[in-house]
């Protein structure tokens, strides 16, 4: 018989993710093509960066980060523009991301993104916004 066991490890989560990705690959007609851009300082240290992937017609933005010293200098806009342009060249027609209420929602709205869905009380008292933009 099968035995139920508690396993709260990151290792189990990682294994389950890889099994789901493997299963899903049998049903998708697209591969995930990773994309990323970064700004570095004179010493090669990371100042700002963005990463995501193109998955079929979609640009899936995972992370956009700017250090405190880089904020307000237009780097995030340049990163987002570069990622979107590369995604368009790879055939993406829509971009998707999520952001939290204390993060960058106004930044994305100024760049054409709109909220498609939101989770209220996330994780307890905040809001998580899922946003899209036609490319």
C-alpha positions in Angstrom: 0.0 0.0 0.0 1.0 3.6 -0.3 2.0 5.6 2.7 1.2 9.2 3.4 4.3 11.1 4.7 4.9 14.7 5.6 7.6 16.3 3.5 7.7 20.1 3.8 11.0 20.4 2.0 12.0 22.5 -1.0 13.4 19.3 -2.5 9.9 17.8 -2.8 8.6 21.0 -4.3 11.4 21.0 -6.8 10.7 17.4 -7.8 7.0 18.0 -8.1 7.6 21.0 -10.3 9.9 19.1 -12.6 7.3 16.3 -12.9 4.5 18.7 -13.8 6.8 20.5 -16.3 7.6 17.1 -17.9 3.9 16.2 -18.1 2.9 19.6 -19.5 5.6 19.4 -22.2 3.7 16.5 -23.7 0.7 18.8 -24.2 2.3 22.1 -25.2 3.5 23.0 -28.7 6.0 25.5 -27.5 9.2 25.7 -25.6 10.2 28.2 -22.9 12.9 30.5 -24.4 14.7 32.3 -21.5 15.4 36.0 -21.8 17.2 38.5 -19.5 19.0 41.8 -19.4 21.0 43.5 -16.8 22.9 46.7 -15.9 26.2 46.4 -14.1 28.5 48.9 -12.4 32.2 49.5 -13.2 33.1 46.5 -11.0 30.6 44.2 -12.7 28.2 44.3 -9.8 24.5 43.9 -10.6 22.6 47.2 -10.5 19.4 46.2 -12.2 18.0 43.3 -14.1 15.0 41.7 -15.7 14.3 38.0 -16.6 11.5 36.0 -18.1 10.8 33.8 -21.0 8.9 33.5 -24.2 6.4 30.7 -24.1 4.5 30.4 -27.4 2.8 33.7 -27.9 3.5 34.9 -24.4 6.2 36.9 -22.8 6.2 35.7 -19.2 8.1 38.3 -17.0 9.5 36.7 -13.9 11.6 39.3 -12.2 12.4 43.0 -12.5 14.7 44.5 -9.9 16.6 47.7 -9.5 19.0 48.5 -6.6 18.2 51.6 -4.5 21.0 53.5 -6.2 19.5 52.8 -9.7 15.9 53.7 -9.0 14.6 56.7 -10.8 17.2 56.7 -13.5 15.2 55.0 -16.3 16.9 51.7 -16.1 13.8 49.7 -15.4 12.1 51.2 -18.4 15.1 50.3 -20.6 15.1 46.8 -19.2 11.4 46.3 -19.8 11.7 47.7 -23.3 14.6 45.4 -24.2 12.8 42.4 -22.9 9.6 43.2 -24.7 11.4 43.9 -28.0 13.3 40.6 -27.8 10.1 38.8 -27.1 8.3 40.3 -30.1 11.2 39.2 -32.3 10.6 35.6 -30.9 6.9 35.8 -31.8 5.3 36.9 -28.5 2.1 38.9 -28.9 1.2 39.4 -25.2 3.1 40.0 -22.1 2.2 38.8 -18.6 3.5 39.6 -15.1 2.5 39.9 -11.5 3.4 42.6 -9.0 2.4 43.4 -5.4 0.7 46.5 -4.2 3.9 48.0 -2.7 5.9 47.2 -5.8 5.6 48.5 -9.3 1.9 48.5 -10.4 2.0 52.2 -11.4 5.2 51.7 -13.3 3.7 48.9 -15.4 0.4 50.8 -16.0 2.3 53.7 -17.4 3.8 51.2 -19.9 0.5 49.8 -21.1 -0.1 47.0 -18.7 -3.5 46.5 -17.2 -4.8 44.4 -14.3 -6.5 41.2 -15.4 -6.9 39.6 -12.0 -6.0 40.4 -8.4 -5.7 38.5 -5.2 -6.8 40.5 -2.2 -5.6 39.9 1.3 -2.3 38.5 -0.1 -0.6 37.0 1.8 -2.7 38.6 4.6 -3.3 42.3 4.0 -1.8 43.2 0.6 -2.8 42.7 -3.0 -1.2 40.8 -5.8 -1.9 42.0 -9.3 -1.7 39.9 -12.4 -1.2 42.2 -15.4 -1.1 41.9 -19.2 -0.2 44.0 -22.2 -0.5 43.4 -25.9 2.9 43.6 -27.6 
